[in-house]
């Protein structure tokens, strides 16, 4: 036993004498580094990235010191070396050239154009950007466009705006009089400018009377292409034949679905909230005068969110002179304008 130990010590002394000073220094560094790792106060020493790189670098320079590494297996060191090799060449092969990055503002503009115009491709958007003074490649535009999984299609808002000039809607407004008489107001609304085209009052809305109101609301060639209405029983065969004879396509909404005729329903709600809820109706003639006065106010004075705060019959902007108020509908509402004489 003692002889074998003595021989191992003697062999180590001989090897140390034959080694170069640099190899001995490297082996000392490896041993000291492993000692530092072992003295970190953990039951199982953990190797950091710096520890791994240090061992790999030393073994790369002096492979003979591998016998001094005892804290990990040789296969582990070889695996670290392969990982470091891959990382090095990945860094070495990184892309250093290519198209210059575009500004964030231009990136957002390309995405906005592709979203707002689903029928446009990269060439069309590229042309618009050139007209705006942006020098950018068409391939870059194609790269930053917003792409949809579905085929390009216009939105419902665009579809309705494109057909608004050809759509009108009608509805009946029920109003009780002071003598508990039930009166009916027939309202015709144009979708394009949200303009009230016709209002008439009756106590008995028959199909013949309603058909005549359509004729008077759309004289000559002013008839729309589509007419939206509900399924009220007052719209009988006479009404449907008269509408078809005028070249209008009658489109009743689904039963119990007033939201499908929402534009005229909103107008009727405005009539109630802004006028009828604040007064008593004496009779048909009184209701007619009240509704005609409100229609004039609605079309010429009242601004609308759907028209970008404009009126159905466009109202001019007054920018000079003192602001004056003119009472409308008995002072229930006011119109504000400028006094040019002041």
Secondary structure, 3 states (H helix, E strand, C coil): CHHHHHHHHHHHHHHHHHCCHHHHHHHHHHHHHHHHHHCCCCCCCCCCHHHHHHHHHHHHHCHHHHHHCCCCCHHHHHHHHHHHHHHHHHHHCCCCCCCCCCCHHHHHHHHHHHHHCCCCCHHHHHHHHHHCCCCCCHHHHHHHCCCCCCCCCCCHHHHHHHHHHHEEEEEEEEEECCCCCEEEEEEEEECCCCEEEEEEEECCCCHHHHHHHHHHHCCCCCCCCEEEECCCCCCCHHHHHHHHHCCCEEEECCCCCHHHHHHHHHHHHHHHHHCHHHCCCCCHHHHHHHHHHHHHHHHHCCCEHHHCCECCCCCCCCCCCEEEEEEECCCCEEEEEEECCC
